[in-house]
Every structure is written in C-alpha cells, then in structure tokens.
Amino acid sequence: MIAEALVGLSMVLHTAVEPYPFPLEPEAARTQLSQQQKMAVIQPLMRSATDCVVRAVAASPKFQAGMETADINELIVVSMEDCVGNMRTMIDAYDRLFGEGAGEAFFMGPYLELLPKAVTRQVKGNLIP
C-alpha cells in the first residue's frame, strides 16, 4: 500500500485530476471504488495540502531565494499550523477510502517523506501556485 501511495503522490505533483463525486459512505467508498478512482479523489486533496505548504513557505518572511533545503524544511514545519485544515481534509478522505487509520499512516509516512522535495522543487523553481 505504501508503494501505491508513493505512486499516487508522485502523480499529484505532475497531473491534474478531477475529483470523483464523494457522497459515498465510507464502507461503500472502500468497497465500490477502484484503486484508480480512490486516487482520483485523493490527488486533488494532496495537491491542495501541498500547495498550501508551498504558499506558506514562500510567504514566510524568513524565506529567501537560494535557501538550503534544511532551512526550507524548517519553514515547512512552521507552515503546518496554517495548513492544518488541508492536511486534516486529506487524512479524513484517505481514512474514508482506505480504512480508519490509513490516513494518518499515509500522512506520517509517504506524504511527509516526499513533501520536502516537492515544496523545495516548487519554491526554488518559482512554481508557487
């Protein structure tokens, strides 16, 4: 499941996907949606959470062009306070689609593992949304 989540996160950074209509109950979402449909729901939420962090890092008075990655990582940690709503939405949707606790595991594992690279690439590449 971690490999699938990593693939999904990498796709989020490079593609735009319309979300799947999500009035399904959690059990129906877990059993009736394919892996591809689940990722179509999650990807815009991951993108939104990541974009929030990118905006917060770029808007920080401490941000400077040419910062070292370690310094950007510190700004990412600080940005979580501003982006907690986006993160919670992503985690809750992941739980509905993959089962209780899966969202927290995804967030603490694959998502946070790749977030610094994604944010650094965007702020250093001036791709700030």
KEVO-262835 format. One record per residue: residue number from 0; residue in three letters; x, y, z of N, C-alpha, C, O, CB in turn. Coordinates in pm, whole numbers, plus 50000, padded with zeros to 5 digits. Glycine has a CB too. Example, Ala and Ser with C-alpha at 12.3 -4.5 7.8 and 13.67 -1.06 7.14 Angstrom:
// KEVO-262835
SITE|resi|resn|nxx|nyy|nzz|caxx|cayy|cazz|cxx|cyy|czz|oxx|oyy|ozz|cbxx|cbyy|cbzz
SITE|0|ALA|51319|49431|50780|51230|49550|50780|51320|49670|50780|51424|49668|50846|51131|49553|50905
SITE|1|SER|51285|49775|50708|51367|49894|50714|51290|50003|50787|51341|50114|50804|51408|49940|50572
END
This chain:
// KEVO-262835
SITE|resi|resn|nxx|nyy|nzz|caxx|cayy|cazz|cxx|cyy|czz|oxx|oyy|ozz|cbxx|cbyy|cbzz
SITE|0|MET|50082|49881|50000|50000|50000|50000|50087|50125|50000|50048|50226|49941|49906|50000|50120
SITE|1|ILE|50203|50122|50065|50289|50238|50067|50338|50269|49926|50342|50386|49886|50407|50216|50162
SITE|2|ALA|50376|50167|49851|50422|50190|49714|50313|50256|49632|50340|50346|49554|50466|50057|49648
SITE|3|GLU|50189|50211|49648|50077|50271|49575|50059|50416|49614|50032|50501|49529|49948|50192|49601
SITE|4|ALA|50073|50446|49743|50059|50583|49790|50169|50672|49734|50144|50786|49696|50061|50588|49943
SITE|5|LEU|50290|50620|49729|50400|50697|49671|50376|50727|49524|50401|50838|49478|50532|50623|49688
SITE|6|VAL|50328|50628|49452|50296|50649|49311|50188|50755|49298|50197|50844|49214|50252|50517|49243
SITE|7|GLY|50087|50746|49381|49979|50845|49378|50028|50984|49408|49988|51080|49342|49870|50807|49476
SITE|8|LEU|50116|50997|49508|50169|51128|49542|50255|51184|49431|50249|51304|49402|50249|51121|49671
SITE|9|SER|50333|51099|49367|50416|51149|49258|50330|51196|49141|50365|51292|49073|50514|51041|49211
SITE|10|MET|50219|51128|49118|50129|51171|49011|50066|51305|49042|50042|51386|48952|50021|51066|48987
SITE|11|VAL|50038|51329|49170|49975|51454|49211|50063|51573|49177|50012|51681|49146|49945|51453|49361
SITE|12|LEU|50190|51555|49182|50281|51665|49156|50292|51698|49008|50344|51803|48972|50416|51633|49211
SITE|13|HIS|50244|51608|48922|50263|51626|48779|50135|51630|48697|50140|51667|48580|50348|51519|48729
SITE|14|THR|50021|51594|48754|49899|51589|48676|49784|51654|48750|49788|51673|48871|49864|51445|48642
SITE|15|ALA|49682|51688|48676|49559|51741|48734|49449|51640|48709|49430|51594|48597|49522|51881|48675
SITE|16|VAL|49377|51604|48816|49271|51505|48805|49146|51561|48870|49151|51616|48980|49313|51370|48870
SITE|17|GLU|49036|51547|48803|48909|51590|48861|48870|51493|48971|48883|51372|48953|48798|51599|48752
SITE|18|PRO|48822|51542|49084|48783|51452|49191|48658|51372|49156|48570|51419|49085|48759|51530|49318
SITE|19|TYR|48652|51252|49207|48538|51164|49193|48429|51215|49285|48459|51254|49398|48574|51016|49224
SITE|20|PRO|48304|51217|49243|48197|51261|49333|48201|51179|49462|48211|51057|49456|48058|51248|49265
SITE|21|PHE|48194|51243|49577|48220|51173|49700|48105|51175|49800|48126|51204|49918|48340|51229|49764
SITE|22|PRO|47983|51145|49756|47876|51133|49854|47867|50991|49909|47776|50960|49986|47743|51173|49791
SITE|23|LEU|47961|50903|49870|47956|50764|49915|47988|50753|50063|48071|50827|50115|48053|50678|49834
SITE|24|GLU|47922|50660|50128|47954|50628|50266|48092|50564|50269|48134|50506|50170|47846|50535|50329
SITE|25|PRO|48163|50573|50383|48298|50518|50389|48307|50372|50346|48398|50335|50272|48350|50533|50528
SITE|26|GLU|48215|50288|50391|48222|50146|50355|48201|50128|50205|48270|50047|50143|48117|50065|50433
SITE|27|ALA|48108|50202|50148|48085|50193|50003|48206|50245|49926|48243|50189|49823|47959|50272|49963
SITE|28|ALA|48266|50351|49976|48384|50406|49909|48497|50304|49908|48566|50289|49807|48430|50535|49979
SITE|29|ARG|48517|50235|50019|48625|50135|50027|48600|50016|49938|48694|49959|49882|48643|50089|50170
SITE|30|THR|48474|49977|49924|48445|49853|49851|48402|49874|49707|48422|49784|49624|48339|49778|49922
SITE|31|GLN|48345|49988|49674|48290|50007|49540|48382|50084|49446|48365|50078|49324|48161|50079|49549
SITE|32|LEU|48480|50155|49500|48569|50233|49415|48696|50154|49385|48750|50084|49471|48603|50367|49481
SITE|33|SER|48742|50166|49262|48869|50104|49225|48983|50184|49285|48963|50295|49334|48883|50093|49070
SITE|34|GLN|49103|50128|49281|49221|50199|49328|49239|50330|49251|49274|50432|49310|49347|50111|49313
SITE|35|GLN|49216|50326|49123|49230|50446|49039|49128|50553|49080|49161|50671|49086|49213|50410|48890
SITE|36|GLN|49005|50512|49107|48903|50608|49149|48937|50667|49286|48918|50786|49310|48764|50540|49154
SITE|37|LYS|48987|50584|49376|49027|50634|49507|49138|50738|49494|49135|50842|49560|49073|50518|49598
SITE|38|MET|49234|50709|49409|49344|50803|49391|49295|50931|49324|49349|51039|49349|49456|50739|49309
SITE|39|ALA|49194|50920|49238|49137|51039|49175|49071|51130|49279|49067|51251|49262|49034|50999|49067
SITE|40|VAL|49020|51072|49386|48962|51151|49495|49073|51213|49579|49065|51331|49615|48871|51062|49584
SITE|41|ILE|49176|51136|49610|49282|51180|49699|49376|51282|49634|49421|51375|49701|49362|51061|49745
SITE|42|GLN|49405|51267|49508|49505|51351|49443|49479|51501|49455|49571|51575|49489|49515|51315|49299
SITE|43|PRO|49358|51549|49429|49335|51693|49444|49351|51739|49590|49390|51853|49615|49196|51730|49394
SITE|44|LEU|49321|51652|49683|49336|51687|49824|49484|51694|49862|49524|51782|49939|49263|51586|49914
SITE|45|MET|49563|51602|49809|49708|51607|49833|49767|51732|49768|49852|51799|49827|49777|51480|49777
SITE|46|ARG|49722|51762|49648|49771|51881|49578|49736|52007|49657|49820|52095|49673|49710|51889|49436
SITE|47|SER|49614|52014|49706|49572|52130|49784|49656|52145|49912|49696|52256|49946|49423|52117|49819
SITE|48|ALA|49681|52035|49980|49762|52039|50102|49904|52082|50070|49962|52165|50140|49762|51901|50171
SITE|49|THR|49961|52027|49966|50098|52061|49926|50105|52206|49882|50199|52277|49920|50147|51968|49814
SITE|50|ASP|50009|52251|49802|50006|52391|49758|49998|52487|49876|50059|52593|49874|49889|52414|49663
SITE|51|CYS|49922|52450|49977|49911|52534|50096|50048|52550|50161|50087|52660|50200|49810|52473|50197
SITE|52|VAL|50121|52441|50172|50255|52446|50232|50348|52531|50146|50424|52613|50198|50313|52303|50250
SITE|53|VAL|50342|52513|50016|50426|52591|49925|50397|52741|49942|50489|52821|49953|50403|52548|49777
SITE|54|ARG|50270|52777|49945|50234|52919|49962|50282|52973|50096|50335|53084|50104|50081|52936|49950
SITE|55|ALA|50264|52894|50202|50306|52938|50335|50457|52955|50343|50506|53052|50400|50259|52838|50441
SITE|56|VAL|50531|52862|50285|50678|52872|50286|50721|52995|50207|50804|53072|50254|50744|52743|50226
SITE|57|ALA|50666|53012|50089|50704|53125|50004|50667|53260|50066|50735|53360|50043|50639|53112|49867
SITE|58|ALA|50559|53262|50143|50514|53387|50205|50585|53419|50336|50574|53529|50389|50365|53380|50230
SITE|59|SER|50659|53322|50387|50728|53344|50514|50832|53454|50502|50906|53459|50404|50795|53214|50561
SITE|60|PRO|50838|53543|50600|50940|53647|50597|51082|53589|50603|51179|53655|50565|50919|53744|50712
SITE|61|LYS|51093|53467|50651|51225|53401|50661|51268|53337|50530|51385|53299|50516|51222|53297|50770
SITE|62|PHE|51176|53324|50435|51211|53260|50308|51297|53353|50224|51271|53472|50210|51084|53221|50231
SITE|63|GLN|51402|53291|50168|51491|53364|50077|51524|53273|49960|51540|53152|49976|51621|53411|50150
SITE|64|ALA|51534|53333|49842|51576|53255|49726|51715|53201|49754|51800|53270|49809|51574|53342|49596
SITE|65|GLY|51737|53077|49716|51867|53015|49736|51887|52954|49874|51998|52915|49909|51974|53114|49711
SITE|66|MET|51780|52946|49953|51790|52884|50085|51832|52738|50072|51804|52673|49971|51656|52894|50161
SITE|67|GLU|51899|52689|50173|51934|52548|50179|51808|52467|50210|51714|52516|50271|52043|52522|50286
SITE|68|THR|51810|52343|50166|51695|52254|50185|51660|52240|50333|51542|52238|50368|51723|52117|50124
SITE|69|ALA|51760|52229|50419|51734|52214|50563|51656|52334|50617|51568|52318|50702|51866|52198|50640
SITE|70|ASP|51688|52454|50569|51617|52573|50614|51473|52574|50561|51381|52617|50631|51691|52700|50568
SITE|71|ILE|51456|52528|50439|51320|52517|50383|51240|52416|50464|51121|52437|50488|51324|52476|50234
SITE|72|ASN|51303|52307|50505|51234|52207|50586|51181|52267|50716|51072|52234|50761|51327|52090|50618
SITE|73|GLU|51259|52356|50776|51212|52424|50898|51089|52509|50869|50996|52513|50950|51324|52513|50957
SITE|74|LEU|51088|52575|50755|50971|52656|50717|50850|52567|50689|50736|52607|50715|51003|52742|50593
SITE|75|ILE|50873|52448|50638|50763|52354|50615|50698|52317|50747|50575|52315|50758|50813|52226|50543
SITE|76|VAL|50778|52289|50847|50725|52254|50980|50639|52368|51033|50530|52344|51084|50840|52222|51080
SITE|77|VAL|50687|52491|51023|50612|52608|51070|50482|52624|50991|50380|52665|51046|50698|52736|51059
SITE|78|SER|50486|52593|50861|50369|52612|50775|50255|52519|50810|50140|52546|50775|50407|52592|50631
SITE|79|MET|50282|52410|50878|50177|52312|50910|50065|52375|50992|49950|52333|50981|50236|52194|50986
SITE|80|GLU|50098|52473|51072|49994|52541|51151|49891|52608|51060|49771|52602|51087|50057|52645|51245
SITE|81|ASP|49938|52671|50953|49848|52738|50859|49772|52639|50772|49665|52671|50721|49927|52833|50771
SITE|82|CYS|49826|52520|50754|49770|52424|50658|49702|52305|50725|49672|52206|50658|49879|52374|50567
SITE|83|VAL|49677|52314|50853|49620|52200|50926|49484|52159|50869|49453|52040|50866|49606|52234|51074
SITE|84|GLY|49404|52252|50823|49273|52219|50766|49286|52136|50640|49215|52038|50621|49195|52346|50736
SITE|85|ASN|49379|52176|50552|49403|52100|50430|49455|51960|50461|49415|51862|50398|49502|52174|50340
SITE|86|MET|49543|51951|50558|49600|51821|50596|49492|51731|50654|49485|51612|50622|49715|51839|50699
SITE|87|ARG|49407|51788|50739|49301|51710|50802|49202|51659|50698|49157|51544|50705|49227|51794|50908
SITE|88|THR|49169|51742|50600|49078|51702|50493|49136|51584|50415|49066|51488|50386|49050|51820|50397
SITE|89|MET|49265|51591|50383|49331|51483|50311|49333|51354|50394|49302|51247|50342|49474|51524|50274
SITE|90|ILE|49367|51365|50520|49374|51248|50609|49236|51185|50624|49223|51063|50617|49431|51287|50747
SITE|91|ASP|49134|51266|50646|48998|51214|50665|48948|51143|50539|48886|51037|50548|48902|51328|50702
SITE|92|ALA|48975|51201|50423|48933|51136|50297|49007|51004|50279|48948|50905|50236|48959|51229|50176
SITE|93|TYR|49134|51003|50310|49213|50879|50299|49154|50772|50390|49144|50655|50351|49362|50906|50334
SITE|94|ASP|49116|50811|50512|49052|50716|50604|48922|50661|50546|48898|50540|50553|49024|50784|50740
SITE|95|ARG|48839|50747|50487|48712|50702|50430|48735|50604|50316|48659|50509|50298|48630|50821|50381
SITE|96|LEU|48840|50627|50238|48865|50544|50120|48942|50416|50150|48917|50313|50087|48940|50623|50019
SITE|97|PHE|49035|50422|50244|49124|50308|50266|49110|50244|50403|49174|50142|50431|49266|50352|50247
SITE|98|GLY|49027|50302|50489|49004|50243|50621|49059|50332|50732|49154|50408|50713|49068|50106|50629
SITE|99|GLU|48997|50320|50847|49032|50401|50963|49180|50384|50997|49231|50272|51008|48945|50362|51083
SITE|100|GLY|49248|50497|51014|49390|50496|51049|49483|50502|50929|49601|50534|50944|49421|50375|51129
SITE|101|ALA|49430|50471|50811|49515|50471|50691|49561|50612|50656|49671|50631|50605|49440|50410|50572
SITE|102|GLY|49477|50712|50683|49511|50849|50650|49628|50900|50733|49720|50963|50681|49392|50939|50671
SITE|103|GLU|49625|50872|50861|49734|50913|50949|49864|50843|50910|49971|50904|50909|49700|50884|51097
SITE|104|ALA|49854|50714|50879|49972|50638|50837|50028|50694|50706|50150|50707|50691|49937|50488|50819
SITE|105|PHE|49940|50727|50612|49984|50786|50486|50050|50921|50509|50157|50949|50455|49867|50800|50390
SITE|106|PHE|49986|51004|50591|50040|51137|50618|50176|51129|50685|50270|51197|50643|49944|51216|50705
SITE|107|MET|50188|51047|50788|50313|51038|50865|50422|50966|50787|50540|50982|50818|50288|50966|50996
SITE|108|GLY|50386|50887|50689|50483|50811|50612|50511|50873|50477|50588|50968|50466|50436|50669|50594
SITE|109|PRO|50449|50819|50372|50480|50861|50235|50461|51011|50209|50542|51073|50140|50396|50784|50140
SITE|110|TYR|50355|51068|50263|50330|51210|50233|50441|51298|50289|50499|51379|50216|50194|51253|50291
SITE|111|LEU|50470|51283|50418|50573|51368|50478|50713|51335|50426|50802|51420|50427|50571|51354|50629
SITE|112|GLU|50731|51214|50380|50860|51176|50323|50888|51253|50193|51002|51293|50168|50865|51024|50297
SITE|113|LEU|50785|51272|50112|50802|51338|49983|50773|51488|49986|50811|51560|49893|50715|51273|49883
SITE|114|LEU|50707|51535|50089|50669|51677|50095|50788|51772|50085|50780|51868|50007|50594|51704|50224
SITE|115|PRO|50896|51752|50159|51008|51848|50146|51063|51859|50004|51093|51970|49959|51119|51807|50239
SITE|116|LYS|51075|51750|49935|51126|51753|49798|51030|51830|49707|51073|51911|49625|51148|51609|49745
SITE|117|ALA|50900|51804|49723|50801|51872|49639|50800|52022|49666|50797|52101|49573|50661|51813|49664
SITE|118|VAL|50802|52060|49793|50799|52202|49828|50926|52271|49783|50921|52379|49724|50780|52219|49980
SITE|119|THR|51040|52209|49809|51168|52269|49769|51174|52289|49618|51217|52394|49571|51285|52181|49814
SITE|120|ARG|51130|52189|49544|51132|52200|49398|51043|52316|49353|51080|52391|49262|51084|52068|49332
SITE|121|GLN|50927|52331|49415|50835|52437|49372|50884|52575|49413|50878|52668|49333|50697|52413|49429
SITE|122|VAL|50931|52591|49536|50973|52725|49576|51104|52765|49509|51124|52883|49479|50988|52732|49728
SITE|123|LYS|51192|52671|49486|51319|52704|49418|51297|52723|49269|51373|52794|49203|51423|52595|49442
SITE|124|GLY|51194|52658|49215|51167|52671|49072|51067|52780|49041|51023|52795|48927|51117|52541|49019
SITE|125|ASN|51029|52859|49144|50933|52967|49126|50802|52919|49067|50740|52988|48985|50991|53075|49038
SITE|126|LEU|50759|52799|49107|50632|52743|49059|50525|52759|49164|50435|52675|49174|50648|52595|49020
SITE|127|ILE|50532|52862|49241|50441|52881|49352|50301|52911|49300|50281|53006|49224|50490|52995|49444
SITE|128|PRO|50203|52828|49341|50064|52847|49294|50001|52972|49354|49885|53003|49324|49979|52725|49328
END
